[in-house]
Each structure stands twice: as C-alpha cells, then as structure tokens.
Amino acid sequence: VSISLSAHHPSPPGKLIAGTLGLICLILMAGVITMTVTVITPSIGMMDENRTQKANHCHRCPKDWFSYSNHCYYISSDIKNWTESQMACVSKKSDLFYMDNEEEMMFMEILSSFSWIGLSRESSDYSWLWINGSPSNQTIIEPSNPIHNCVMLFEFSLQSASCGDEKIYIFSTMKTLLGIETS
C-alpha cells in the first residue's frame, strides 16, 4: 500500500500544528486586547479625574460639568444656533465659554472643536466682543464671508461662522455663581 503525500495538503500532524499555532495566536491577541482595554481605559479616566481634581481646588461642579481654576464648564450634547446656545446657557446660570486670561486660552485647546463660544460681533464693520462685553485680542480665522459674525472653537483655534449654523456649545460660569465657594 502506497500513501501519496500531496504538496497541497499538509499531513495530519502538520494540520494539527497549524491549528494549534492559530489557536495560540488568537488567544494571545485576545489577551493583548483585553490588557489594553483593562489598563488604558481606567488610566484615561484617572487622567481626567486627576485633571479635574487638581484644577478643582477641592470644590465640585454640578454633575456632568467639569472644573478648571475657579470656573465650571459644560459641553452640550445637543446642537443649537449661537443665540439659542446663549439662551440655553443663561437658563443654567452661565454664559457661552469666554476667556478671561491666557491660562483659559491654553485650556481652550483641550475643549471640543466645532463648538460655539461667547465671542461675536454685530457685523464685519464691528470689533469682536466677548459675551461679557470685553473686546477680544484673540486671532480669529475669518473666511471671506462677511455674515460670519459668531465664533466657534475649531481645531485649537477660533474661527468665525454664521450665527445661524447649529453646533454644540460650551457653558462657562464662575463657581460662586453656582453657589460653590472657592475660598
């Protein structure tokens, strides 16, 4: 009796070895993915928690808001035009995000892109003003469209946009206005 071995079909021990190695590879990949999710996900949460606690100065902002310096911030999940966004902020005893100092300008870089902030102007003939009435000295990227009279965060910068566009928005308020002492 003659057994012919074909080059196209591995022998039964070869199939067993290939199957075992394939199974080991799958188990190792599953282990790496599990370790990555188990280790990285909590560390990201701890980084956010540490950042908030460090900036928080031991005072808490309302649930779903976060703290930085003596302000509380909220990034909306719904979209509205600029005016509706400001009205939603006022209903929460806050304003659209505005910057009081250079530190807040740096903080702005970690906030959500494509979101309304509290900077606007009457028309292209007017200066940019923060929601609190103070003039802005920030650089604003302006497309050639003169009806872009409101400002949004855009990839670590500020960009003008039509006030009627719908975007998410960022609330900002001092902790003392929410009844949180900052002593």
N, C-alpha and C positions, 0 to 999 in steps of 0.2 A: 504494500500500500504506500503510495507516494502522496505526500502533502505538499501542495504547491503554495508558496507564500507570494502574495502579490505586493508590489511596492505601494499600491494604492490603499491597501487595507492593513493597518498595523496588527500585529499579533495580539492575542488576548492579553498577555502581560503588558504590552505597550498601551493598550486601551485602558487598562487598569491604572497604570502610572499616569497617563494623560488626564484621566478623570480625577484621580486623587490630587494631582497638582492644580487642576482647575478649581476643584472644591476648596483647597487650601488658599488659593488666590482670592476667591470670593469671600471667604471667612476673614482674611486679612484686610481686604478692602472695607468690609462691613465694620471691622474693628476700628480702622482708621477714621471712618466717617463718624462712628459713634463717639470716639475720643474727641474728635474735632468739635462736634456739637456739644458734648458734655463739658469740655474745657473752655472753648471760646465763647459760647453763649453766656454763661454766668459771668465771665470776665468782662464782657461788654456791658452787662447790666451793672457790675460793680464800678466800672469806669464812669458810667452815667451817674450812679448813686454817689460816688466819691466827688465827682464834679459838682453835683447839686449840693451835697452836704458841705463841701469846702466853701462854695460860694454863698451858701445859705446863712451862714453866721448863726446857726442853731435855731432859726425861725422857719416855720413851714408855710408854704404857699398852699392855696386850695388844691384839692385833688385834681390831677391831670394838668396842673400848672407846674412850672419849674422855676427855680430861683437862681438869680445871679446878682451879686452885690446886694443892693437894697431894693431890688425890683422883683416882681413876679411876672412871668411870661406864659402865654398860652398860644399854641399854634393850632389854628382851627382845622377841622377836617372837612368842613363844608366850603363851598365857593360862593363868593358874592362880588358885586362890583365895589369900587373903592368907597362910595358913600354908604352903601349898605354895610360894608365891613366896619366902618367907623361907628355906625349906629349900633351894630352888634357889640362892639367893644364898650361903648357907653353904657349899654344895658348891663354890663358886667363890672361897672365902676372902673373902667380902664380906657385907654386910647389905643389906636394903632401904634405899633412899636416906633419909638423915636430915640435918637441918640443924644445923650447929654454930654458925653465926653469921649475921648479917644479909646478908653477901655471898652465902652459899649460898641464902638466901631469895630474893634477886634472881635468882640463877642458876636457881632452880626455875622461874621464869616461862618459860624457853625449853625446858623439858623437855616430854615428851609428856603430853598430857591423858589422863584416864581410865586412869591407871596407879597401881598400888599403891606406897605409900611406907612407911617404917618407923615409923608412928605408929598406936597403937592404945590400947585401954583394956579392962579386964575387963568392965565393963558401964556403963550410963549413970550409975550411982552412983559411978563412979571417975573420976579425972582421966586426961587423955590423956598417954601416955608415949611417948617415942622409943624405938626398938629398943635403944638403949644404956642405957635406964633413966632418962634425964633427963626432967623434966617439960617439956611444951610450953607456950609462951606464944603460939602461933600462933592466929589466928582460924580456926575450923573451921565451915563451913556444915553445920548438922545438920538433916536432915529430921525430922519428928516421930516417926519410927520408932525406938524405944529399942534395937533389935537392931543398929543401925549402929555397930559398935564398932571399925572399921578405917577408915583414911583413904586417899583417893586424890587425886591431882592432878586438878583439874577447872577448866579454862579460867582459868588464872592464879590459882587459889585452892585451898584444901583443902576437901574435902567428905567427910563420913562416909558409909560404905556398909556393907552386910552383908559380913562377913568371908568368907562362903561364895561371894560373887559371883566370877566369873572375869574377870580383867583382865590386861593386860600389867603389867610391873613394872620397877623401876629398881634395879640393883645400885649400890652405892657402897662404895668401900674406899679407905683411905689407900694411897698408892703404896708406902710402906715395908712394908706387909703383903703386897704382891705381890712384894717383893724389889727394888723400884725405889728407889734412893737419891734424896733430894730436897734434898741439900745445896746 
